[in-house]
């Protein structure tokens, strides 16, 4: 198995965190007052936000709403995530 780059490792962690959040979301849809479920979601939401901030800072936004809109709509004038080279 080839070695993963730092970018790939961070993306994997972000994907794992996103999966955990989605699963917790689905669980909480049917168990909205479960304290353990709420705690789990909160922990993973914090981790997800931190990982997303790290990724965006190092490699650029991966979603349009993460772009800086002070001067221009930079999402449309910079390479899209899949066009930025190494995965």
N, C-alpha and C positions, 0 to 999 in steps of 0.2 A: 504494500500500500504506500503510495507516495506521501511525502511529508506535506502537511498543510502549512500554508503561509499564515502569518499573524492575522491577516485580513480574513482568511477562510475560517480560522479558529474563532475569531470574534463573531463572524456571521453564524457559525454553528451554535455558539452560545446564545446568540440573539434568537435564532430559530427555536432552540429548546425552550427558552423563556417564553416565547410567543405561544408555543404549544401548551405549556403549563398554564398560561393565562387563559387560553381558549377553553381548556378542559375545566378549569376552575369556574369560568363563566358559565359553562353549561351545567355544572353541578349546582351552582348558586341559583340558576334559573328555577330549579325545582326544590332547593333547600335554602331559601333566602335569609333565614335567620341562624344558620349553622355557624357558630362562632369559630370552629376550626376551619371551615371553608372560607370564611371571611378573612381570617388571619392568613391562611395560605395564599389567597388572592392578593392580599395587601403586600405580603413579602415578595411575591413574584412580580407584582406591578412595579414595586420599587426597583427590583433587580432589572426588569425589562427597561424601565426608563433610564437607568444608569448605563446599561449596555447600548441602548439606542443613542444616547448622548455621546458615548465613546466612539461608536461607529461613525456617526455623523461628523464628529470633529475630525477624525482621522481620514475618512474616506469619502465624505460628502453625504448628502441626504439620500435616503432610499425611498422616501415618500414625498410627494409634492408639498404637503403642509409643513415640511421641515425646512423649506427654503427661506432665505432672507428676502423679504419683500420691501425693504426700505427704499431701494433705488430702481429695481427692475424685477421682473418675474424671472429669476435666474434659473428656475427649473427647466425652462424651455431653451435656454441659451448655453447650458453646460451639458456635457455628456450625461446620458442617462446611466443609472447604476450598472446596467449590463454592457455599457459601452466603455467603461472605465478601465479596461484591461483585465489584469489578473483578478480572478474570482475570489 
